[in-house]
Amino acid sequence: MEWNKDKVMPSLYRRERQSKSVWVIRARVKGGNTVTVTLGNADLISAVEARQLAKKELAKLSQGINPNAERRQARRVSKARGFTLAQAIEQYSEMAHWKPKTRQDALSTMKRRFGDWYKRPLATIDRDDCLNRFQEIKREVAAKKARIDKRRLADSLDVTLPNNEVGLGEAQRAFRYLSAVFNSFCSDDAAGEKLMPKGNPVLVLKDKKVRRALKPKEVFLNAEQRENLYYELQICSHHEYDGLVQTEDADLAWLLMHTGLRLEEALQMKWANVDFKQKTFTALDTKNRTNHTLPMTSATESMFKRRYKERSNLKYGLKSPYVYPSPLSDKSPMSASRTFDRLSEAIGFKFTAHDLRRTVATVADGCGYDLDAIGKILNHKKKGVTASYIQSNHERLKGILEAIQDNLFDEPRDIDY
């Protein structure tokens, strides 16, 4: 190994190695020891360029800065900032207090909308990326809806008119999840430097005002639609019935339209949560993190009793702890993934499980109950300190539910199987 001192700059050397030659400087760090700093390949960098680089590094040394230590730190930061979006989502999903359905929705939504970003370091995803992807999602959803609408019109079927701009809801949901991931790492350090020095890039959507409040859905089943639904629920178990609706669909819809339970609350209910002696049933760990107990009315009591008695008719009915067991396993409830598509097609009106929840609220309002009473049935979160001291009265809740039952249809009815 040979060191050839530059004729112009005493601290600059051309260091000859077996593989290649490199430019280096040898000088003392102010207040420290002598160090050797490599400038680059001598075959690619001219002597003039090497002298210019040497001046910059010598200036740092005169200030007490070791360029070698700077480079090591930069490598550590670069390695730490190689933390990818996929790693961030995995870590965040382990920390987040998500319910199973929320977890499934969050992970599948992010995979669907940001899967091509998963291998990218978190810090490389910028504001322009987020703004462009937000618009892309809206365009993709709009194009898909246009294709579906075209097919439905060709088949002389109704086309759904959205409350909001097509695709806006999907885009906002996707970026709501992504923003939560970024927020959880914004304050983290990477080798002494901020992991995300430019902060959360999703905030560009707020700055540019492209995220807007969605208009709430106002769909509920009117009296005629409820009568049509009742007719379908009534006949679906008849041995000559050849329609779309299954008995499981009918029982699930019956419970939801008489109680206002959220779909997941009904699906996760187990027989251990149904008390025939006290005539109550309980949804555990609901959306607002509480247990929600409701009294049975004649309509729900007869449905629960019949289902319990006829459990042996279902493939996993006796083994499964669930009121609505899966036909594929005794360890999970039914998915209800097609339930409301079948019901909607059968009655000629598109509706969802949440529309039944709105129907319960609407019927209760028509009976003269105030928002507080309706909120207790629907298990809306209590607001304020005083509200937390007020406990729901069993008899009062039963009275509200019985009023809803009596006014759902033209006449109080039950499903007669």
Secondary structure, DSSP 8 states (H G I E B T S, - for coil): -EEEE-SS-TTEEEEE-SS-EEEEEEEE-TTS-EEEEEEEETTTS-HHHHHHHHHHHHHHHHTT--HHHHHHHHHHHHHHTT-BHHHHHHHHHHHS---HHHHHHHHHHHHHHHGGGTTSBGGG--HHHHHHHHHHHHHHHHHHHHHHHHHHHHTT------SS-TTHHHHHHHHHHHHHHHHHHTT-EETTEESSTT--GGGHHHHTT-------------HHHHHHHHHHHHHTTSTT--SS--HHHHHHHHHHHHH---HHHHHT-BGGGEETTTTEEEE-S-TTSS-EEEE--HHHHHHHHHHHHTGGGSTTTTT--BSSB-SS-TTSB---TTHHHHHHHHHT----HHHHHHHHHHHHHHTT--HHHHHHHHT----SHHHHH----HHHHHHHHHHHHHHHSSS------
